[in-house]
Amino acid sequence: MNELFSLLPPAMTLLDAGLLVTASLVTSFITAAFGIGGGVVLLVFLALVLPPVALIPVHGIVQLGSNAGRACIMLKEVMWRPILPFVVGAMIGAGLGGMVVVQLPPWVVQLALGVFIIWAVFAKLPPIQQRYILLGGVVSSFLTMFFGATGNFIAAMVKSMNLDPVPHVATHSLMMTFQHFVKVLIFGLIGFQFGPYMFLIIGMLISGFIGTVIGSQFLTKAGGHYFKPVLNTILFLAAARLIWAGVEGFLAL
């Protein structure tokens, strides 16, 4: 038992690790079955357990695995034309974000993340035309270095392509895969140590892939009418908690 505890990050319990591994499965299922939403929900669960400095890097590597698995399962459905300009934009945006993110105190991350989640719940982004894909890659990848889950932003770009549901999810998943890959690479280059979290990450990657496979086979959206209101309520409450923690951190200065 002591050996198992030594594999976990500092101050993390087995219950915490089990919660995050389960959350990875559930949120991967949500994204595969409904097209979007899982990344933000997973970010909320991670924010309950991980220190702010580890939140976005760990979320990035887990989401990399989840989106890569989904993209592989649906690879033949991907629309390839916008992928290259998006990847170029992602490299530029993540590189710029990496120059700034290391200078932010934890309370700023918590406060900004809470506001971002509320924005993601209530904002309705208009479709972003394909000629702006490179710029969209820059902006969304810059933002993902701070907020982690920019799936809604990228979904707005994919929406303009007027794809059927499966090609939409496949194309969105591949874009997210590249974005998270670049993000994880940048965090590694600026010095984040993934080693203490690797056992947790492996468990979340395995459970996330299982959730992706199950979600990809989920053809009916029974209960979908209730899904979005419940999801939005959970996200709003979690965002309020993050904002409160950020305010407390600011007042403690």
ABEGO torsion letter per residue (X at the ends): XAAAAAABBBGBBAAAAAAAAAAAAAAAAAAAAAGBGAAAAAAAAAAAABBAAAAAAAAAAAAAAAAAAAAAAAAAABBAAAAAAAAAAAAAAAAAAAAAAAABBAAAAAAAAAAAAAAAAABBBBBBBAAAAAAAAAAAAAAAAAAGBAAAAAAAAAAAAGBBAAAAAAAAAAAAAAAAAAAAAAAAAAGBBAAAAAAAAAAAAAAAAAAAAAAAABABABGAAAAAAAAAAAAAAAAAAAAAAAAAAAAAX
